[in-house]
Amino acid sequence: MKEQKNRAREKRHSKFRDYADIKKTQEDKPKNMTAAAKKMLALLWEKKLKMTLVVVISIISTVLSIIGPVYIGDIIDGITDLIKVKLNGQPLDLSAIGQVLLTILAIYTASSVASFLQHFTMAGLNRDLIFKMRRLLNRKLSELPLKYFDSHTKGDILSRVTNDIDNIQNTFQNNLIQIITSVVSVTGVFVIMLCISPIMTLISVVVLPFGLLLALALLRISRRYFRENWRTMGDLNGHIEEMYTGHRIVKVFGHTKRAVEEFKQINQELCDVDRKAQFYSGVLQPIITFTSNIGYILICIFGGIFVARGKLSIGDMTVFFVYSKLFMQPIVDMSNIANHLQSSLASAERVFEVLEQESEPADCTENHLSEDRHKSVELAGVDFSYAAEKTLIQNLSLKVEAGQLVALVGPTGAGKTTIVNLLMRFYDVDGGVIRIDGTDIRTVPRNELRHVFGMVLQDTWLFEGTVKENIAYGREGASMEEIVAAAEAARADPFIRMLPDGYDTVLEEDAANISQGQQQLLTIARAILADPDILILDEATSSVDTRTELLIQNAMKELMADRTSFVIAHRLSTIRKADAILVMDEGSIVETGTHDELIAKGGFYKELYDAQFAGATI
């Protein structure tokens, strides 16, 4: 039994090692956090007035706080003098000590007020910074090409928008002021220590470089682990998003256990990386504290010798010891916040990775499409590939006259949906040109181009809102009468009126409270309401029953009348009356003609048709 457990444990570990190796191969060279820090400072400097105010107030607050101990030495020396006077039988004069105490009270009160103003101003600066980062990130996501979203999981993108931004916000809110005050405090205290005793200052800092060198080495190690930590967090969010979005498919195919195991593997990697990052960053504070304690011991030994020899007064010795603590404390604090700072820079780096992605090429406003509803479409010598090493479409030419119904058929991966993506300019062609009414679509603004098209896809998309709002998404400002007319044309009106609140029924997330076929009917109603010049139907009736499909086909027939239309279909019975059928295979058009012509040819189309209706084998 024990040997079986050990073998099972080793098997799990080997799976994890394989997974970790795959992840490592996906990682590029280590990223530059220094560059991320410079970019964050550049964003901060855009609010230079507030930033300058924070720095100035920080300097004032810190200088006031480090001046206070100077007067403590005066009090100690004054008390020492009073003791001597008392021993000599002379009357005591406490007025001088009282004045010093009032001065200390005023200094620390002013320092507290400055500290309050400092934190208040910093809160506003941090809010402005995070607001701008979120706005820039949101704008960038709207400008990125479709290929970016195809190559990144939604969970990873969401992790950058939420987790990474929140991490930056928390770090800057809690630690930026501490960084400023620590730098000012160390500088000011060091100057005062030099004024009191240069020799004692040298003794107190002689061991500090050794601790700092070791700390810098540890920082370089922890930096890499913090970046891996946030990268793995994005992977974990991506996995969770995929598994919960497709939980029905996971259960249907019995992959629940596998999904849990994958989660455990990613979670274990996250745990290991986080533990290493926290370990290496957590060692910093003990090292600096140990170094500072050695400095205190040296100060006590040599300070006692100097006092005994009369080179320092007791008050100066006390003040110097206080300042040595003040000198070391900011360094200890900096080592304590180093892990937060590095974690924040790792998050900032991930955010800037998105902001620095190449946006879609700028819109060209050289030409505009005509307002004529009868539009022709032409593809001339089009080349395209999703990956540079594999060409999908090569030298594709196609001419669709205005008002024609063109069907695209072919096996999966033939390039049918790719043509739709190219027409809508979700991707740009690598070679050749696409024209609408003779105008190169790359010379037309994207919004104007996409406004010409209406799409009904196999994958429905409905947002959380009322049925009425989802249909009205097709055209801004549509009246209720127009919405109902579009639903009637799509044969969706009967089932809508049977819903609890009719057109005001709120659809749940992913429209889970209506069937897949009903979701498809709503998207068709949306397309009908949009009343586009060119219609694209990508397996639009794939999720409805045969009877509803016939009803929808009649509605589509009315909608497509005298309108240029593209239909992507696997059910070949639905495209018999198309003006032209383009048979695609491996990115090329292998056959063209009407249904009857292609059947008579006895080629690839006939093989596809027979496979569906005659039981033939391709």
Order of alpha helices (4+ residues) and beta strands (2+ residues): alpha-alpha-alpha-alpha-alpha-alpha-alpha-alpha-alpha-alpha-alpha-alpha-alpha-beta-beta-beta-alpha-beta-beta-alpha-beta-alpha-alpha-alpha-alpha-beta-alpha-beta-beta-beta-alpha-alpha
